Amino acid sequence: MTDLLNSLAVYLHDVFVIKFDGWVILGFIAQGFFTMRFVVQWIASERARKSVVPVAFWFFSIGGGALLLVYALYRRDPVFIAGQALGLVVYIRNVYFIIINGRQVSADA
């Protein structure tokens, strides 16, 4: 059991101390943006007492997705790159629809 705990301590030290650089900081900032989209959506839905996707959700999605894509490119992770790049297409397309159609109220409102 002691060996397991020592190995875990060494691993956590390597990840959070030795490898903690500007890229890791960028990754955490990007993840913060990406997480904020869920917080914004949750708050908007709670206020409306129904499921709502506010415009800010899409802007946080673009910001977080773009920063995470930069981070994924640096890490050279093809799965991470593909996921973020394809997600950005969806986020940008939704903002495009919002811009050209204006903000619309849902059909059941």
SESE-284220 format. One record per residue (C-alpha): residue in three letters; x, y, z. Coordinates in steps of 0.1 Angstrom, whole numbers, padded with zeros to 4 digits, always signed. Layout:
BEGIN
ALAXYZ...
REM end
This chain:
BEGIN
MET+0000+0000+0000THR+0029+0024+0008ASP+0044+0018-0027LEU+0010+0026-0043LEU+0007+0059-0023ASN+0044+0068-0031SER+0038+0061-0068LEU+0006+0083-0067ALA+0025+0111-0049VAL+0053+0110-0075TYR+0028+0110-0104LEU+0009+0140-0089HIS+0041+0158-0084ASP+0052+0152-0120VAL+0018+0163-0134PHE+0011+0193-0112VAL+0045+0206-0103ILE+0072+0196-0128LYS+0049+0199-0159PHE+0031+0230-0148ASP+0040+0256-0174GLY+0024+0282-0195TRP+0007+0256-0217VAL-0009+0240-0186ILE-0021+0274-0175LEU-0036+0279-0209GLY-0053+0245-0207PHE-0069+0254-0173ILE-0081+0288-0186ALA-0096+0271-0216GLN-0113+0245-0195GLY-0126+0273-0173PHE-0142+0290-0203PHE-0156+0257-0214THR-0171+0250-0180MET-0186+0285-0178ARG-0209+0277-0207PHE-0226+0250-0185VAL-0228+0274-0156VAL-0244+0301-0178GLN-0269+0276-0193TRP-0278+0263-0158ILE-0284+0297-0144ALA-0305+0308-0174SER-0326+0276-0172GLU-0331+0280-0135ARG-0343+0315-0139ALA-0367+0305-0168ARG-0378+0273-0150LYS-0372+0255-0183SER-0343+0244-0205VAL-0327+0275-0221VAL-0296+0279-0241PRO-0285+0316-0239VAL-0263+0333-0265ALA-0235+0335-0239PHE-0234+0296-0240TRP-0222+0297-0276PHE-0196+0324-0270PHE-0181+0306-0241SER-0182+0274-0263ILE-0162+0292-0290GLY-0137+0307-0265GLY-0132+0275-0246GLY-0132+0253-0277ALA-0107+0275-0295LEU-0083+0277-0266LEU-0086+0239-0260LEU-0079+0234-0297VAL-0047+0254-0294TYR-0038+0233-0263ALA-0046+0201-0281LEU-0025+0211-0311TYR+0004+0218-0287ARG-0001+0184-0271ARG-0004+0167-0306ASP-0034+0147-0295PRO-0054+0137-0326VAL-0085+0127-0307PHE-0085+0159-0287ILE-0078+0180-0319ALA-0107+0163-0338GLY-0131+0167-0310GLN-0124+0204-0304ALA-0122+0213-0342LEU-0155+0197-0350GLY-0171+0212-0319LEU-0160+0247-0331VAL-0178+0242-0364VAL-0211+0236-0344TYR-0205+0266-0321ILE-0196+0290-0349ARG-0226+0279-0369ASN-0250+0285-0340VAL-0236+0320-0335TYR-0240+0326-0373PHE-0276+0316-0370ILE-0281+0340-0340ILE-0265+0368-0360ILE-0284+0364-0392ASN-0318+0356-0376GLY-0315+0377-0344ARG-0323+0364-0310GLN-0355+0344-0312VAL-0379+0331-0285SER-0385+0294-0285ALA-0416+0282-0304ASP-0434+0271-0272ALA-0429+0304-0253
REM end
